[in-house]
Amino acid sequence: MVVKSDSLAGLYAGSPEEAYDAAADLSSKLHIVWVNKPYRQVLSVMPRMYDDIWTAAKGMYKMEPAIADDGEVIIYAPHIDEVSYTHGHLLDEVGYHVRDYFLKQWDRFQHYPGGVLAHSTHLRGMGEYDATTRKESPRIKVTLATHIPKERCERLNLGYLNPDEIDLESWAGKTDKEMLLVPKAGEMLYRVRASQV
């Protein structure tokens, strides 16, 4: 089955491989927004159904493929004031880092739940970590515009913006300036067309 919003968009039968391939083809047309160029800055406006960063991380990882190197994703969710209601205390310990930050220091992090580390890397995105210099180099910047305090965002290795200072109307229609406003983020995957990369 392929679903779009609340409606059935496609139903496929046959061998599992054939049905899956056909469903994936339709899904790539319905659930992916293809863009011609990567954006430098994206404002992901998270709906209220996302009540912590654990769930609102979709505003980053579904946008990441369409963000330019050294670009930024801003997760705008003034209603959010918690990283994770279930795992917040663990995320306060490990922070948000690129995958290699954990893998190259596995002795230090192996006792943490894999789901917590995976969430951390999904929100932080791609990048590198040099264990010799202890330098982490994320591909893009991730900034929270929530009611999680600035000090906590910094401890978590995330940027901070005061959500009260963001003017959504000024973001509308700035795609020509390499900026994008995504009013209902987290639902669609964004990708740059292969010929444009």
C-alpha positions in Angstrom: 0.0 0.0 0.0 1.1 3.6 -0.7 -0.8 6.2 1.3 -0.9 10.0 0.6 -2.4 11.9 3.6 -5.5 9.9 4.5 -6.1 8.4 1.1 -4.9 5.2 -0.6 -2.7 6.2 -3.5 -1.7 2.7 -4.7 -2.1 -1.0 -3.9 0.3 -3.5 -5.3 0.3 -7.3 -5.4 2.5 -10.0 -6.7 5.9 -11.2 -5.5 7.2 -9.1 -2.6 10.0 -7.7 -4.7 7.8 -6.7 -7.6 5.1 -5.2 -5.3 7.7 -3.3 -3.2 9.5 -1.9 -6.3 6.2 -0.7 -7.8 5.2 0.9 -4.5 8.6 2.5 -4.0 8.3 4.0 -7.5 5.0 5.6 -6.7 6.1 6.7 -3.3 9.2 8.5 -4.8 6.7 10.6 -6.8 4.3 11.3 -3.9 6.6 11.6 -0.9 9.8 13.2 -2.2 10.1 16.9 -3.1 12.8 17.1 -5.7 14.6 20.5 -5.8 17.0 21.8 -8.5 19.7 23.1 -6.1 20.6 22.7 -2.4 19.5 25.4 0.0 21.8 27.3 2.3 19.2 27.7 5.0 15.9 26.0 5.7 13.3 26.9 8.3 11.4 23.7 9.3 8.2 24.6 11.0 7.1 21.7 13.1 3.4 21.0 13.6 2.2 20.7 17.2 1.9 16.9 16.8 5.7 16.8 17.4 6.0 17.5 21.1 9.7 17.0 21.7 12.9 17.0 19.6 12.9 13.2 19.6 9.9 13.4 17.2 10.6 16.8 15.7 14.0 15.6 14.4 12.2 14.8 11.2 12.4 18.5 10.4 16.1 18.0 10.0 16.8 14.6 8.7 14.1 14.8 6.0 15.6 18.1 4.8 19.3 17.2 5.1 19.7 15.8 1.6 18.6 19.2 0.2 20.9 21.3 2.3 24.2 22.7 0.9 27.5 22.0 2.6 27.9 24.4 5.5 24.2 25.2 5.3 21.7 25.3 8.2 18.5 23.7 9.2 16.5 25.6 11.8 13.8 23.6 13.6 11.1 26.1 14.5 8.8 24.8 17.2 8.0 27.4 19.9 5.7 24.8 21.5 8.6 22.4 22.3 10.4 22.7 25.5 12.0 19.2 25.9 14.5 17.2 24.0 12.9 13.9 24.8 10.4 13.1 27.5 11.7 9.5 27.6 15.4 9.8 26.8 16.3 13.5 27.6 18.6 12.6 30.5 20.6 10.3 28.3 20.8 12.9 25.5 22.0 15.5 28.0 24.9 13.1 28.7 25.8 12.2 25.1 24.7 15.3 23.2 24.1 15.5 19.5 27.0 14.4 17.3 27.9 12.9 13.9 28.1 9.1 13.6 31.9 8.9 13.7 32.0 10.8 17.0 30.5 7.8 18.7 32.1 5.1 16.5 35.6 6.4 17.0 35.0 6.6 20.8 33.0 3.4 21.1 34.5 2.4 24.5 33.0 5.6 25.9 29.6 5.2 24.4 28.9 1.5 23.9 26.8 1.3 27.1 24.2 3.8 25.8 21.1 2.5 24.1 21.5 2.3 20.3 18.3 4.1 19.7 19.5 7.1 21.6 22.8 7.3 19.7 21.0 6.8 16.4 18.6 9.7 17.2 21.6 11.8 18.1 23.2 11.2 14.7 20.0 11.6 12.8 19.4 15.0 14.2 23.1 16.1 13.9 23.5 14.7 10.4 26.5 13.7 8.3 30.0 14.8 9.1 33.4 13.6 10.3 35.2 13.2 13.6 39.0 13.2 13.8 39.9 11.1 17.0 43.5 12.4 17.0 42.6 16.1 17.1 39.2 15.4 18.7 37.6 17.7 16.1 34.1 17.2 14.9 33.1 18.6 11.5 29.3 18.3 10.9 28.3 18.9 7.2 25.6 21.3 8.2 24.5 23.4 11.2 21.4 22.4 13.2 19.7 25.1 15.2 16.7 24.9 17.5 14.2 27.7 17.6 12.2 26.2 20.5 11.7 26.9 24.2 14.6 24.7 25.1 17.0 27.1 26.8 20.1 28.4 24.9 22.4 27.0 27.5 21.0 23.5 27.1 21.2 23.7 23.3 24.8 24.6 23.5 25.6 21.7 25.9 23.8 19.4 23.5 26.0 20.7 20.6 23.2 22.4 18.8 22.6 26.0 17.8 20.0 28.2 19.3 17.6 30.9 18.0 14.9 32.7 20.0 11.7 31.6 18.3 10.0 34.8 19.3 12.5 36.7 17.1 11.7 34.7 13.9 9.3 36.4 11.4 7.8 33.6 9.4 6.4 36.0 6.8 9.8 37.3 6.0 10.9 33.7 5.1 8.1 33.1 2.6 9.1 33.3 -1.0 12.9 33.5 -0.5 13.8 30.4 -2.5 15.8 32.6 -4.9 18.0 33.6 -2.0 18.9 29.9 -1.2 16.4 30.0 1.7 13.4 27.8 2.1 10.4 27.9 4.5 8.8 24.5 5.0 5.5 25.2 6.7 4.6 21.6 7.7 8.0 20.0 8.0 8.6 16.4 8.8 6.1 14.9 6.2 8.1 15.0 3.0 11.6 14.0 2.1 13.6 16.6 0.2 16.3 15.7 -2.3 18.3 17.5 -5.0 18.0 16.2 -8.5 21.0 14.1 -9.4 21.9 16.2 -12.5 22.1 19.3 -10.2 24.5 18.0 -7.5 
